[in-house]
Amino acid sequence: MRHAPRSSGQDKTVLRTDGDDGIAIITLNRPNQYNALSEDVLTDLQAMLDQIVASSNIKVIVLSGNGEAFCTGHDLKEMRARPDQKYYEDLFRRCSRMMLTMVRMPQTVIARVHGVATAAGCQLVANSDLAVASNNARFAVSGINLGLFCSTPGVALSRNLSRKRAFEMLMTGEFIDAESALE
């Protein structure tokens, strides 16, 4: 397996390993921040997805996370440091573009989920073509617990779960386990 280098000299927030079998493994690599979607993660993930879309060698993407969590959604510390409407609009536009790229790309995207997948992290799972979850996986759109309503993940959730289960998750912010998600 070979690693695709990142163009900048910064620490790698997203890792990519390509196998000779047409499978690319993309790993969110911010384990100390539970793989929160920072600006750098969104940029790196978008660049990798764009490269893969243009590649005829890659047929399947496995999306995973390093550490104890799959992905806890947007990096709230980073967001709180920039309380500016234009910043938020740009951040959510970039996130929406990345999520749409996942949905529209010709390659199959498989989310390999362990630990928590919350908010936009739960949306990553819902936007994947297939999800494989460990027994310790838990899913939530818990923005409501912070006074936020996660409407964007709600679209993907409602396409993958029953309407009532998706609504329950959006309104309560409560976690569901892998078995409940499978149901």
Contacts in CASP RR format, 6 or more apart in sequence:
PFRMAT RR
TARGET T0000
AUTHOR 0000-0000-0000
METHOD contacts of the structure
MODEL  1
MRHAPRSSGQDKTVLRTDGDDGIAIITLNRPNQYNALSEDVLTDLQAMLD
QIVASSNIKVIVLSGNGEAFCTGHDLKEMRARPDQKYYEDLFRRCSRMML
TMVRMPQTVIARVHGVATAAGCQLVANSDLAVASNNARFAVSGINLGLFC
STPGVALSRNLSRKRAFEMLMTGEFIDAESALE
1 17 0 8 1.000
1 18 0 8 1.000
1 19 0 8 1.000
1 20 0 8 1.000
2 17 0 8 1.000
2 18 0 8 1.000
2 19 0 8 1.000
3 15 0 8 1.000
3 16 0 8 1.000
3 17 0 8 1.000
4 16 0 8 1.000
4 17 0 8 1.000
4 18 0 8 1.000
4 48 0 8 1.000
4 51 0 8 1.000
6 12 0 8 1.000
6 14 0 8 1.000
6 44 0 8 1.000
7 47 0 8 1.000
10 40 0 8 1.000
12 29 0 8 1.000
12 44 0 8 1.000
13 28 0 8 1.000
13 29 0 8 1.000
13 30 0 8 1.000
13 38 0 8 1.000
13 40 0 8 1.000
13 41 0 8 1.000
13 44 0 8 1.000
14 26 0 8 1.000
14 27 0 8 1.000
14 28 0 8 1.000
14 29 0 8 1.000
14 41 0 8 1.000
14 44 0 8 1.000
14 45 0 8 1.000
14 48 0 8 1.000
15 25 0 8 1.000
15 26 0 8 1.000
15 27 0 8 1.000
15 29 0 8 1.000
15 66 0 8 1.000
16 24 0 8 1.000
16 25 0 8 1.000
16 26 0 8 1.000
16 27 0 8 1.000
16 48 0 8 1.000
17 24 0 8 1.000
17 25 0 8 1.000
17 27 0 8 1.000
18 24 0 8 1.000
18 25 0 8 1.000
18 57 0 8 1.000
18 58 0 8 1.000
19 25 0 8 1.000
22 57 0 8 1.000
22 58 0 8 1.000
22 59 0 8 1.000
22 60 0 8 1.000
23 58 0 8 1.000
23 59 0 8 1.000
23 60 0 8 1.000
23 61 0 8 1.000
23 62 0 8 1.000
24 48 0 8 1.000
24 52 0 8 1.000
24 58 0 8 1.000
24 60 0 8 1.000
24 61 0 8 1.000
24 62 0 8 1.000
24 107 0 8 1.000
25 61 0 8 1.000
25 62 0 8 1.000
25 64 0 8 1.000
26 45 0 8 1.000
26 48 0 8 1.000
26 61 0 8 1.000
26 62 0 8 1.000
26 63 0 8 1.000
26 64 0 8 1.000
27 63 0 8 1.000
27 64 0 8 1.000
27 65 0 8 1.000
27 66 0 8 1.000
28 35 0 8 1.000
28 41 0 8 1.000
28 45 0 8 1.000
28 63 0 8 1.000
28 64 0 8 1.000
28 65 0 8 1.000
28 66 0 8 1.000
28 70 0 8 1.000
28 71 0 8 1.000
29 35 0 8 1.000
29 65 0 8 1.000
29 66 0 8 1.000
30 36 0 8 1.000
30 38 0 8 1.000
30 41 0 8 1.000
30 66 0 8 1.000
31 65 0 8 1.000
31 66 0 8 1.000
31 67 0 8 1.000
31 68 0 8 1.000
31 69 0 8 1.000
33 72 0 8 1.000
33 75 0 8 1.000
33 77 0 8 1.000
34 67 0 8 1.000
34 68 0 8 1.000
34 69 0 8 1.000
34 71 0 8 1.000
34 72 0 8 1.000
34 116 0 8 1.000
35 41 0 8 1.000
35 65 0 8 1.000
35 66 0 8 1.000
35 67 0 8 1.000
35 69 0 8 1.000
35 70 0 8 1.000
35 71 0 8 1.000
35 72 0 8 1.000
36 71 0 8 1.000
36 72 0 8 1.000
36 73 0 8 1.000
36 74 0 8 1.000
36 75 0 8 1.000
36 76 0 8 1.000
36 78 0 8 1.000
37 45 0 8 1.000
37 71 0 8 1.000
37 73 0 8 1.000
37 74 0 8 1.000
37 75 0 8 1.000
37 95 0 8 1.000
37 120 0 8 1.000
37 121 0 8 1.000
38 75 0 8 1.000
38 78 0 8 1.000
39 75 0 8 1.000
39 78 0 8 1.000
39 91 0 8 1.000
39 94 0 8 1.000
41 75 0 8 1.000
42 91 0 8 1.000
42 94 0 8 1.000
42 95 0 8 1.000
42 98 0 8 1.000
43 94 0 8 1.000
45 98 0 8 1.000
46 94 0 8 1.000
46 97 0 8 1.000
46 98 0 8 1.000
46 101 0 8 1.000
49 61 0 8 1.000
49 98 0 8 1.000
49 101 0 8 1.000
49 102 0 8 1.000
49 105 0 8 1.000
50 101 0 8 1.000
52 58 0 8 1.000
52 61 0 8 1.000
52 105 0 8 1.000
52 107 0 8 1.000
53 101 0 8 1.000
53 105 0 8 1.000
53 106 0 8 1.000
53 107 0 8 1.000
58 107 0 8 1.000
59 107 0 8 1.000
59 108 0 8 1.000
60 107 0 8 1.000
60 108 0 8 1.000
60 109 0 8 1.000
60 110 0 8 1.000
61 107 0 8 1.000
61 108 0 8 1.000
61 109 0 8 1.000
61 110 0 8 1.000
62 110 0 8 1.000
62 112 0 8 1.000
63 109 0 8 1.000
63 110 0 8 1.000
63 111 0 8 1.000
63 112 0 8 1.000
63 124 0 8 1.000
63 128 0 8 1.000
64 70 0 8 1.000
64 111 0 8 1.000
64 112 0 8 1.000
64 114 0 8 1.000
65 71 0 8 1.000
65 112 0 8 1.000
65 114 0 8 1.000
68 115 0 8 1.000
69 114 0 8 1.000
69 115 0 8 1.000
69 116 0 8 1.000
69 117 0 8 1.000
70 111 0 8 1.000
70 112 0 8 1.000
70 113 0 8 1.000
70 114 0 8 1.000
70 115 0 8 1.000
70 116 0 8 1.000
70 117 0 8 1.000
70 121 0 8 1.000
70 124 0 8 1.000
70 125 0 8 1.000
70 137 0 8 1.000
71 117 0 8 1.000
71 118 0 8 1.000
71 120 0 8 1.000
71 121 0 8 1.000
71 124 0 8 1.000
72 116 0 8 1.000
72 117 0 8 1.000
72 118 0 8 1.000
72 119 0 8 1.000
72 121 0 8 1.000
73 118 0 8 1.000
73 119 0 8 1.000
73 120 0 8 1.000
73 121 0 8 1.000
73 122 0 8 1.000
73 123 0 8 1.000
74 91 0 8 1.000
74 95 0 8 1.000
74 119 0 8 1.000
74 120 0 8 1.000
76 146 0 8 1.000
79 88 0 8 1.000
79 91 0 8 1.000
92 152 0 8 1.000
95 120 0 8 1.000
95 152 0 8 1.000
96 152 0 8 1.000
99 120 0 8 1.000
99 123 0 8 1.000
99 124 0 8 1.000
99 127 0 8 1.000
99 152 0 8 1.000
99 156 0 8 1.000
102 109 0 8 1.000
102 124 0 8 1.000
102 127 0 8 1.000
102 128 0 8 1.000
103 127 0 8 1.000
108 129 0 8 1.000
108 130 0 8 1.000
109 127 0 8 1.000
109 128 0 8 1.000
109 129 0 8 1.000
109 130 0 8 1.000
110 128 0 8 1.000
110 129 0 8 1.000
110 130 0 8 1.000
110 131 0 8 1.000
110 132 0 8 1.000
111 117 0 8 1.000
111 124 0 8 1.000
111 125 0 8 1.000
111 128 0 8 1.000
111 130 0 8 1.000
111 131 0 8 1.000
111 132 0 8 1.000
112 132 0 8 1.000
113 125 0 8 1.000
113 131 0 8 1.000
113 132 0 8 1.000
113 133 0 8 1.000
113 134 0 8 1.000
113 137 0 8 1.000
113 139 0 8 1.000
113 178 0 8 1.000
114 133 0 8 1.000
114 134 0 8 1.000
114 136 0 8 1.000
114 137 0 8 1.000
115 134 0 8 1.000
115 136 0 8 1.000
115 137 0 8 1.000
115 138 0 8 1.000
116 137 0 8 1.000
116 138 0 8 1.000
116 139 0 8 1.000
116 140 0 8 1.000
116 175 0 8 1.000
117 124 0 8 1.000
117 125 0 8 1.000
117 137 0 8 1.000
117 138 0 8 1.000
117 139 0 8 1.000
117 140 0 8 1.000
118 139 0 8 1.000
118 140 0 8 1.000
118 141 0 8 1.000
118 142 0 8 1.000
119 140 0 8 1.000
119 141 0 8 1.000
119 142 0 8 1.000
119 143 0 8 1.000
119 150 0 8 1.000
119 153 0 8 1.000
120 150 0 8 1.000
120 152 0 8 1.000
120 153 0 8 1.000
121 153 0 8 1.000
122 139 0 8 1.000
122 140 0 8 1.000
122 141 0 8 1.000
122 153 0 8 1.000
122 157 0 8 1.000
123 141 0 8 1.000
123 150 0 8 1.000
123 152 0 8 1.000
123 153 0 8 1.000
123 154 0 8 1.000
123 156 0 8 1.000
123 157 0 8 1.000
125 131 0 8 1.000
125 139 0 8 1.000
126 153 0 8 1.000
126 154 0 8 1.000
126 156 0 8 1.000
126 157 0 8 1.000
126 159 0 8 1.000
126 160 0 8 1.000
126 161 0 8 1.000
127 156 0 8 1.000
131 181 0 8 1.000
133 178 0 8 1.000
133 181 0 8 1.000
133 182 0 8 1.000
134 178 0 8 1.000
135 178 0 8 1.000
136 178 0 8 1.000
137 177 0 8 1.000
137 178 0 8 1.000
137 181 0 8 1.000
138 175 0 8 1.000
138 176 0 8 1.000
138 177 0 8 1.000
138 178 0 8 1.000
139 169 0 8 1.000
139 175 0 8 1.000
139 176 0 8 1.000
139 177 0 8 1.000
139 178 0 8 1.000
139 181 0 8 1.000
140 169 0 8 1.000
140 173 0 8 1.000
140 174 0 8 1.000
140 175 0 8 1.000
140 176 0 8 1.000
141 150 0 8 1.000
141 153 0 8 1.000
141 154 0 8 1.000
141 157 0 8 1.000
141 169 0 8 1.000
141 170 0 8 1.000
141 173 0 8 1.000
142 150 0 8 1.000
142 173 0 8 1.000
142 174 0 8 1.000
142 175 0 8 1.000
143 149 0 8 1.000
143 150 0 8 1.000
143 173 0 8 1.000
144 150 0 8 1.000
144 170 0 8 1.000
144 171 0 8 1.000
144 172 0 8 1.000
144 173 0 8 1.000
145 173 0 8 1.000
149 170 0 8 1.000
150 170 0 8 1.000
153 170 0 8 1.000
154 166 0 8 1.000
154 170 0 8 1.000
157 166 0 8 1.000
157 169 0 8 1.000
157 170 0 8 1.000
158 166 0 8 1.000
158 167 0 8 1.000
160 166 0 8 1.000
161 169 0 8 1.000
161 181 0 8 1.000
165 176 0 8 1.000
165 180 0 8 1.000
168 174 0 8 1.000
169 176 0 8 1.000
END
